[in-house]
Amino acid sequence: MTSSWVNQAIEKIDADFQRSADTHLIKLDTPGLSGIDIYLKDESTHPTGSLKHRLARSLFLYALCNGWIKENTTVIESSSGSTAVSEAYFARLLGLPFIAVMPSSTAKKKIQQIEFYGGQCHFVDHSSKIYAESERLAKELDGHYMDQFTYAERATDWRGNNNIANSIFNQMEREQHAIPSWIVMSPGTGGTSATIGRYIRYQRLATKLCVVDPENSVFFDYFNTGNTDITCTNGSKIEGIGRPRVEPSFIPGVVDEMRKIPDPASVATINWLENIIGRKTGASTGTNLYGALQLASEMAERGETGSIVTLICDSGERYLDTYYDAQWVKDNIGDLTPYNNALAHFSETSVLNCPAAK
């Protein structure tokens, strides 16, 4: 029988959900494009500031209903930051101890937010070590390892129930091109792309899903080769997306196309976007949007019309000491000039010409 504590925990999470409005869908002002509309689903407006708020809520409900989390259970998660911030929020809501296992290079602002919600941060020196260390801590503390990389694709109800795909298509209903030609998403766990891709197929929609991968990530190569043993020595420099191994939650069969986006293109694109919407966003948003702009440019060249939807994953305020610091970008990302020039040219002509991905 379900315990009264678990009942109360689920009620608290549901009540928190009812207090939250849906996130906005922003139409991008792109005068150079004719007949092609680009939209950004702004996930940075969640209570914990990122797309991962949806995932954390689903993971907690999944674990509670499976009997994995009980009163006083210590929750452990492996994360590059944003999921841990959101899980720390829900752990505090339920009065549970929370430990985030993350690379030591994680943005300071994310660390501060995890600690603000009462979580602890446990650091490793490389992103590939977060899995084993999380498992070790869970065993040592008799806690629960949430394991977003395994359970992200199964914890969310992809058929509907106000998931992110359901929300996007509902918000697009009154737009000129109501059924998007493309939805563009970058993979961290792969859970969001799985949800969107499955929903598109379940609803029998003509929309295609393009997944964009940063440098130092295996998803693109896995999609093209089917080799699940591929690994990457270097960790992704685009926080929140890209993985050094193939994650169980990444489902290639729901993806229509994948692209590799150079890291300088991702960072240049968030600067370009700030000039349009007046707000800073994280670099994963740049990865998403750059892929969307590539598709828009190709559609324009073929004389096609339609719409493209992608995501603002989180706010750029978390990255003032990295992606918005010129010296850090120079040392860690490289020269943005070719991509700055390409984006300026796109604004005027709808043509995006730039160096090929590595």
C-alpha positions as CSV (number, residue, x, y, z in Angstrom):
1,M,0.0,0.0,0.0
2,T,1.2,3.5,-0.8
3,S,2.4,5.3,2.3
4,S,0.9,8.5,3.5
5,W,4.2,10.2,3.0
6,V,4.4,9.2,-0.6
7,N,0.8,10.4,-1.2
8,Q,1.7,13.8,0.4
9,A,4.9,14.0,-1.7
10,I,3.0,13.5,-4.9
11,E,0.4,16.0,-3.9
12,K,3.1,18.6,-3.2
13,I,4.6,18.1,-6.6
14,D,1.2,18.3,-8.3
15,A,0.3,21.4,-6.4
16,D,3.6,23.0,-7.4
17,F,2.8,22.2,-11.1
18,Q,-0.6,23.8,-10.8
19,R,1.0,27.0,-9.5
20,S,3.2,27.2,-12.6
21,A,2.0,28.7,-15.9
22,D,3.2,27.3,-19.2
23,T,6.3,28.7,-20.8
24,H,6.1,31.3,-23.6
25,L,6.6,30.7,-27.3
26,I,8.5,33.6,-28.7
27,K,8.4,34.4,-32.4
28,L,11.8,35.6,-33.6
29,D,12.0,38.8,-35.6
30,T,13.9,37.9,-38.7
31,P,13.2,40.4,-41.4
32,G,15.6,38.7,-43.9
33,L,13.4,35.6,-44.0
34,S,10.3,35.6,-46.1
35,G,7.6,33.0,-45.5
36,I,9.6,31.2,-42.8
37,D,8.9,31.8,-39.1
38,I,11.2,30.8,-36.3
39,Y,9.9,30.3,-32.7
40,L,11.7,29.8,-29.4
41,K,10.0,27.9,-26.6
42,D,11.3,29.8,-23.6
43,E,12.1,27.1,-21.0
44,S,14.2,29.6,-18.9
45,T,11.0,30.9,-17.2
46,H,10.4,27.7,-15.1
47,P,10.8,28.2,-11.4
48,T,14.3,26.8,-11.5
49,G,15.3,28.6,-14.7
50,S,15.6,25.8,-17.3
51,L,14.1,23.1,-19.4
52,K,15.3,20.6,-16.8
53,H,12.5,21.6,-14.4
54,R,10.1,19.5,-16.5
55,L,12.5,16.5,-16.3
56,A,13.2,16.8,-12.6
57,R,9.4,16.8,-11.8
58,S,8.9,13.8,-14.0
59,L,11.9,11.9,-12.5
60,F,10.7,12.6,-8.9
61,L,7.1,11.4,-9.7
62,Y,8.5,8.3,-11.5
63,A,10.8,7.4,-8.6
64,L,8.0,8.0,-6.0
65,C,5.5,5.9,-7.9
66,N,8.1,3.1,-8.4
67,G,8.8,3.0,-4.6
68,W,12.4,4.1,-5.0
69,I,12.1,7.3,-3.0
70,K,10.6,7.2,0.5
71,E,10.6,9.5,3.5
72,N,14.2,10.6,4.4
73,T,15.7,9.0,1.2
74,T,18.9,10.8,0.1
75,V,18.6,11.6,-3.6
76,I,21.8,11.6,-5.7
77,E,22.0,12.8,-9.3
78,S,24.8,13.0,-11.9
79,S,24.5,16.3,-13.7
80,S,26.3,19.1,-15.5
81,G,24.2,21.5,-13.4
82,S,20.8,22.4,-14.6
83,T,19.1,19.1,-13.8
84,A,20.7,19.2,-10.4
85,V,19.4,22.7,-9.7
86,S,15.8,21.5,-10.5
87,E,16.1,18.3,-8.6
88,A,17.5,20.2,-5.6
89,Y,14.3,22.4,-5.8
90,F,12.0,19.3,-5.6
91,A,14.1,17.6,-3.0
92,R,13.7,20.7,-0.8
93,L,10.0,20.7,-1.5
94,L,9.8,17.2,-0.2
95,G,12.2,17.7,2.7
96,L,14.8,15.2,1.3
97,P,18.6,15.4,1.3
98,F,20.1,15.9,-2.1
99,I,23.6,15.5,-3.5
100,A,24.6,16.6,-7.0
101,V,27.6,14.8,-8.6
102,M,29.1,17.1,-11.2
103,P,32.3,18.1,-13.1
104,S,34.4,20.6,-11.3
105,S,34.1,22.9,-14.3
106,T,30.3,23.4,-13.8
107,A,29.3,27.1,-13.9
108,K,29.6,28.7,-10.4
109,K,26.0,30.1,-10.7
110,K,24.6,26.6,-11.0
111,I,26.6,25.5,-7.9
112,Q,25.2,28.4,-6.0
113,Q,21.6,27.6,-7.0
114,I,22.0,24.0,-5.9
115,E,23.3,25.1,-2.6
116,F,20.5,27.7,-2.3
117,Y,17.9,24.9,-2.5
118,G,19.8,23.0,0.2
119,G,21.6,20.6,-2.0
120,Q,25.2,19.5,-1.7
121,C,27.7,19.5,-4.6
122,H,30.1,16.6,-5.0
123,F,32.7,17.2,-7.7
124,V,34.7,14.9,-10.1
125,D,37.4,16.0,-12.4
126,H,35.8,14.7,-15.6
127,S,32.3,14.3,-16.8
128,S,32.8,10.6,-17.6
129,K,33.2,9.9,-13.8
130,I,29.9,11.2,-12.7
131,Y,28.0,7.9,-13.2
132,A,30.2,5.6,-11.1
133,E,30.6,8.2,-8.3
134,S,26.8,8.7,-8.2
135,E,26.3,4.9,-7.9
136,R,28.9,4.7,-5.2
137,L,27.4,7.5,-3.1
138,A,23.9,6.0,-3.4
139,K,25.1,2.6,-2.2
140,E,27.2,4.1,0.6
141,L,24.3,6.3,1.9
142,D,21.5,3.8,1.1
143,G,20.0,6.5,-1.1
144,H,18.5,6.7,-4.5
145,Y,20.5,7.5,-7.7
146,M,18.0,9.3,-9.9
147,D,20.0,8.6,-13.1
148,Q,18.5,11.0,-15.5
149,F,20.6,9.6,-18.3
150,T,18.7,6.3,-18.1
151,Y,15.2,7.3,-17.0
152,A,14.6,10.6,-18.8
153,E,13.0,9.0,-21.9
154,R,10.7,6.8,-19.8
155,A,9.7,9.1,-16.9
156,T,7.8,11.5,-19.2
157,D,4.4,10.7,-20.7
158,W,5.3,11.3,-24.4
159,R,1.7,10.8,-25.6
160,G,0.5,14.1,-24.2
161,N,-0.4,15.2,-20.6
162,N,1.1,18.7,-21.2
163,N,4.6,17.5,-22.0
164,I,6.8,19.9,-23.9
165,A,5.7,18.6,-27.4
166,N,2.1,18.8,-26.5
167,S,2.6,22.4,-25.3
168,I,4.5,23.4,-28.5
169,F,1.8,22.2,-30.8
170,N,-1.0,23.7,-28.7
171,Q,0.7,27.1,-28.8
172,M,1.3,26.9,-32.5
173,E,-2.4,26.3,-33.4
174,R,-3.1,30.0,-34.3
175,E,0.1,30.7,-36.2
176,Q,0.3,31.0,-39.9
177,H,2.3,27.7,-40.3
178,A,0.6,25.9,-37.4
179,I,2.4,22.5,-38.0
180,P,6.1,23.2,-37.9
181,S,8.3,22.0,-40.7
182,W,11.0,21.2,-38.1
183,I,11.5,21.1,-34.4
184,V,15.2,21.5,-33.4
185,M,16.5,20.1,-30.1
186,S,20.0,19.4,-28.6
187,P,20.5,16.2,-26.6
188,G,21.8,16.1,-23.0
189,T,20.1,13.0,-21.7
190,G,18.2,12.6,-25.0
191,G,14.9,12.5,-23.0
192,T,13.4,15.7,-24.6
193,S,14.2,14.7,-28.1
194,A,12.7,11.2,-27.4
195,T,9.5,12.9,-26.0
196,I,9.2,15.2,-29.0
197,G,9.9,12.6,-31.6
198,R,7.5,10.1,-30.2
199,Y,4.8,12.7,-29.8
200,I,5.2,13.7,-33.5
201,R,4.8,10.1,-34.6
202,Y,1.9,9.3,-32.2
203,Q,0.0,12.3,-33.5
204,R,0.8,11.5,-37.1
205,L,2.2,14.9,-37.8
206,A,4.3,16.0,-40.8
207,T,6.9,17.8,-38.6
208,K,10.5,16.5,-38.7
209,L,12.8,16.4,-35.7
210,C,16.4,17.7,-36.1
211,V,18.8,17.0,-33.3
212,V,21.9,19.2,-33.0
213,D,25.0,18.0,-31.2
214,P,27.9,20.1,-29.9
215,E,31.6,19.2,-30.3
216,N,33.0,16.7,-27.9
217,S,29.9,14.6,-27.9
218,V,29.1,11.1,-29.2
219,F,25.4,11.4,-30.2
220,F,26.0,12.5,-33.8
221,D,28.5,9.7,-34.5
222,Y,26.2,7.2,-32.8
223,F,23.3,8.3,-34.9
224,N,25.3,7.8,-38.1
225,T,27.1,4.5,-37.2
226,G,24.8,2.8,-34.7
227,N,27.9,2.0,-32.6
228,T,26.9,2.1,-28.9
229,D,30.5,1.7,-27.7
230,I,31.6,5.2,-29.0
231,T,33.2,7.3,-26.3
232,C,34.7,10.8,-26.2
233,T,37.8,11.7,-24.2
234,N,37.0,15.4,-23.9
235,G,33.9,16.7,-22.2
236,S,31.4,19.0,-24.0
237,K,32.1,22.7,-23.5
238,I,28.5,23.5,-24.1
239,E,27.0,22.9,-20.6
240,G,23.9,20.8,-20.4
241,I,24.2,19.1,-23.7
242,G,26.6,16.6,-25.4
243,R,27.8,13.4,-23.6
244,P,31.1,11.4,-23.6
245,R,29.1,8.2,-24.0
246,V,25.9,7.0,-25.6
247,E,23.2,7.5,-23.0
248,P,20.3,5.0,-22.7
249,S,17.7,7.8,-23.0
250,F,18.8,8.8,-26.5
251,I,16.5,7.2,-29.0
252,P,17.9,7.6,-32.5
253,G,14.8,6.0,-34.2
254,V,12.7,9.1,-33.5
255,V,15.2,11.5,-35.0
256,D,14.9,12.5,-38.7
257,E,18.2,14.3,-39.0
258,M,21.3,15.1,-36.9
259,R,23.8,17.9,-37.3
260,K,27.1,18.7,-35.5
261,I,27.3,22.3,-34.5
262,P,30.7,23.9,-33.9
263,D,31.1,25.4,-30.4
264,P,32.1,28.9,-31.7
265,A,28.8,28.9,-33.7
266,S,26.8,28.1,-30.6
267,V,28.4,31.0,-28.6
268,A,28.2,33.5,-31.5
269,T,24.5,32.7,-31.9
270,I,23.6,33.6,-28.3
271,N,25.3,37.0,-28.9
272,W,23.3,37.4,-32.1
273,L,20.1,36.4,-30.3
274,E,20.6,38.8,-27.4
275,N,20.6,41.7,-29.9
276,I,17.1,40.5,-31.1
277,I,15.4,39.6,-27.9
278,G,17.4,41.7,-25.4
279,R,18.2,38.8,-23.1
280,K,21.1,36.5,-22.5
281,T,20.7,32.7,-22.9
282,G,22.8,29.7,-22.3
283,A,25.1,28.3,-25.1
284,S,22.9,25.2,-25.6
285,T,20.2,27.6,-26.9
286,G,22.8,28.8,-29.4
287,T,23.4,25.2,-30.5
288,N,19.6,24.8,-31.0
289,L,19.1,28.1,-32.8
290,Y,22.1,27.8,-35.1
291,G,20.7,24.5,-36.3
292,A,17.3,26.2,-36.8
293,L,18.9,29.0,-38.8
294,Q,20.7,26.4,-41.0
295,L,17.4,24.7,-41.8
296,A,15.7,28.1,-42.4
297,S,18.5,29.1,-44.8
298,E,18.1,25.9,-46.7
299,M,14.3,26.2,-46.8
300,A,14.6,29.7,-48.2
301,E,17.1,28.6,-50.9
302,R,14.6,25.9,-52.0
303,G,11.7,28.5,-52.0
304,E,9.9,26.7,-49.2
305,T,7.7,28.3,-46.6
306,G,6.9,27.1,-43.1
307,S,7.8,27.3,-39.4
308,I,10.7,26.0,-37.2
309,V,10.5,25.7,-33.5
310,T,13.4,25.3,-31.1
311,L,14.1,25.9,-27.4
312,I,15.7,28.5,-25.0
313,C,17.1,25.9,-22.6
314,D,18.2,28.3,-19.8
315,S,19.1,31.9,-19.0
316,G,22.5,33.3,-19.8
317,E,22.8,34.8,-16.3
318,R,24.2,31.5,-15.2
319,Y,27.2,31.9,-17.6
320,L,28.4,35.5,-17.1
321,D,31.8,34.1,-16.1
322,T,32.1,31.8,-19.1
323,Y,30.2,32.3,-22.4
324,Y,29.7,36.0,-21.7
325,D,33.4,36.5,-20.7
326,A,35.5,37.4,-23.7
327,Q,38.7,36.0,-22.3
328,W,37.1,32.7,-21.3
329,V,35.6,32.4,-24.7
330,K,38.9,33.1,-26.4
331,D,40.7,30.5,-24.2
332,N,38.0,27.8,-24.3
333,I,35.9,28.2,-27.4
334,G,38.0,30.0,-30.0
335,D,37.5,32.7,-32.6
336,L,33.8,33.7,-33.1
337,T,34.5,36.1,-35.9
338,P,33.6,33.8,-38.9
339,Y,30.3,32.9,-37.2
340,N,29.5,36.5,-36.2
341,N,30.0,37.5,-39.8
342,A,27.9,34.6,-41.1
343,L,25.0,35.5,-38.7
344,A,25.2,39.2,-39.7
345,H,25.0,38.1,-43.4
346,F,22.0,35.8,-42.6
347,S,20.1,38.7,-41.0
348,E,20.4,40.6,-44.2
349,T,20.0,37.9,-46.8
350,S,18.6,34.7,-45.1
351,V,21.7,32.9,-46.4
352,L,23.9,31.3,-43.7
353,N,27.3,30.5,-45.0
354,C,30.0,29.4,-42.5
355,P,32.7,26.9,-41.9
356,A,31.7,23.3,-41.7
357,A,31.4,21.5,-38.4
358,K,34.5,19.6,-37.2
